[in-house]
Amino acid sequence: MKDLKTTYLGIPINNPIVVGSCAITSTLEGIKKLANAGAGAIVLKSIFEEEITGEAEATAAKELGADENNMEFYDYYDYQIKSDVINKYIDLIKAAKAEVSIPIIASINCSTSNEWISYAQKLENAGADGIELNIFKLPFHEEKTSTELEESYYNTISKVVEKVSIPVGVKLAPHFTNLNQVIHKIYERNVQGIVLFNRFTSLDFDIESDQVISGNIYSSKHEFSNSLRWISIMSKEIPCDLVASTGVHDAKTVAKMILAGASSTQVVSAIYKEGVEVIGWMINELETWMQRRGFNSIADFKGRLSQGKAVNPHQFERVQFMRYFSDHVPASKQNDSLL
């Protein structure tokens, strides 16, 4: 047996396979299955600020009708519905902590720094081991500069960090003009981890019915490259945990991310495609690869191929094709297994 112990948001975990926020992590039954399958930690399905606000407004409008003067009742429904959502989430945290021994991370998907973020303290009191923030919005606001948008993220992070004493992490999108600077400024807000990167709902068209539909729901095993690049670059500069997300479908990719400098990896799509058993397969294959390479622990190879240790560090920053696929191995000849 190899030592797979590592950290997620600075929290000790038994292995680097963390289940990311998804529908499976929204129920106690799903959480128990994932824990029994060997997950190192579990991120609960996010509570969405916009979802809470929208439900409160819709219910209040339905109950109050067109009575615009009945603000007292509107405030009541707004408060009650938000409280119900948070209380259900708190109950899930408490139940999960009572049933499984691995870390349980609460997840908040927020777009503002309104007072509702004070609920983060309630999630801590419920027993959550950490909080993951997801605060990205599509940057199409004509009236706001990129600097103003980024400042709103920093303000939200700072307010949450001030409210709780448990570790706080940020799940980040890659869509920033100067991602290096953004990651540095997020780290300066005293977060314990940064997850690179979030994967968003994609857009598609049904050309027969002229309907707007969702695109690919799941990531593919080929989508890991951007995360690999940025973890490789930032691992030498950012002391907190960097977590790889998007395209992590097998043990080979887990090994690559740790070689780049990741402390752990988030897995979701692979579980939907292969079942919870994929967690055990990934762990076993990672151990076999470590045995073959002579690595006894995660620490033995973490960051081994990061930019900070590279002979030619500039290759991590090169984004244009210069060798025109001369080093590309055809998909038919690739082997995704480490065995």
Buried (B, 14 or more C-beta within 10 A) or exposed (E): EBBBBBBBBBBEBBBBBBBBBBEBBBBBEBBBBBBEBBBBBBBBBBBBBEEBBEBBBEBBEEEBEEEEEBEEEBEBBBEEBBBBBBEEBBEBBBBBBEEBEBBBBBBBBBBBBEEBBEBBBBBBEBBBBBBBBBBBBEBEEEEEEEEEBBEBBBBBBBBBBBBBEBBBBBBBBBEBEEBEEBBEBBBEBEBBBBBBBBBEEEEEEEEEEEEEEEEEEEBEBEBBEEBBBBBBBBBBEBEBBBBBBBBBBBBBBBBBBBBBBBBBBBBBBBBBEBEBEBBBBBBBBBBBBBEEEEBEEBEBBBBEBBBBBEEEBEEBEEEEEEEEEEEEEEEEEEEEEBE
